[in-house]
C-alpha cells in the first residue's frame, strides 16, 4: 500500500502537480466499550470544560447531563482525531433509538478541531435528531472558551432533521464548509478563521425542566469515517 501511494505521488509530480497533505482515512464502527473514546489513542478530548464521548454496543454517545444552564449548557461531548490535512471530510450514520422532541438531541460532525484545557476551536456541523418543523441543520464556529461560538448557518424545517440510519456528512475545502444529509446538500458557508485542525464527532443534549435527562444512549453515531483531502495544483 505504501509503495502504491509513493508511486502515485511520483506520477503526479512528474505530470507537473504538487501534492500537499496526501489523503488519509480513518473508519470505525465503535465496537467494544470505552469511556472516554480512545480506540488505541486515535481519539482525544483535551478540554476540561467539555465532556467526553464514550462508546458501547456499537454506538458512540455523549455524556452530558443535559441540565446545565448558562454557558455551562454548552459543555458538548466531543472527540477528535489527529494528523489530518486542512482539507477534510467526515461522515457518520445516525443511531436514533428514541427521538425526543421534549429536549434537544444533536449529533455533530467536527472539522478542523483543536482542543486544550480551556480552549476548543473548529467548525461544528450538526442536526437535530428528529424530523419535524422544529428540526434544523446548523454550522457553528467554536471560538475558544466554553460558551463562545458563532452561528454561520441555520437551516430549519422538516427537511433538516435526522432519522435513524441517516448519514450526516460535512466537508471543508479551503474556506468552504458544506453539510449533507444522505448525500443531499443542506447548508454551505465560507469562513476564513481556522486553517488547520482535525475531524471528529460531537453530541449535545439539553433537556427542558429535566426532561430527556439520561437519554445520551438513545442517540449517537453507529459508524464514522474521516478522510483527508489532498490539494493538487500545477507547479
Number of C-alpha atoms within 10 A of each C-alpha: 6 7 8 9 12 11 12 12 16 15 12 16 16 10 11 13 16 16 17 14 15 14 16 14 13 14 13 13 17 21 15 11 16 14 14 19 23 19 15 6 9 13 17 20 23 18 20 15 18 22 23 23 27 23 24 16 12 17 23 30 29 31 23 24 20 27 17 15 9 7 11 14 19 21 23 26 23 30 29 25 23 16 12 23 22 23 27 26 26 24 27 26 23 25 26 22 15 13 21 17 17 13 20 20 25 25 30 30 28 33 31 26 24 27 19 14 12 13 18 21 23 24 31 26 29 28 27 25 29 23 18 16 12 14 20 23 25 21 26 17 22 21 17 16 16 20 16 14 17 12 12 18 18 14 16 18 13 14 16 25 23 28 16 18 16 18 20 26 27 30 27 25 16 15 13 13 24 18 26 20 22 14 12 11 12 21 20 17 13 14 14 8 12 19 15 16 24 25 34 27 30 25 28 26 27 23 21 12 11 14 16 22 16 15 22 20 19 17 25 31 29 23 20 22 17 27 19 23 21 19 17 15 12 10 9
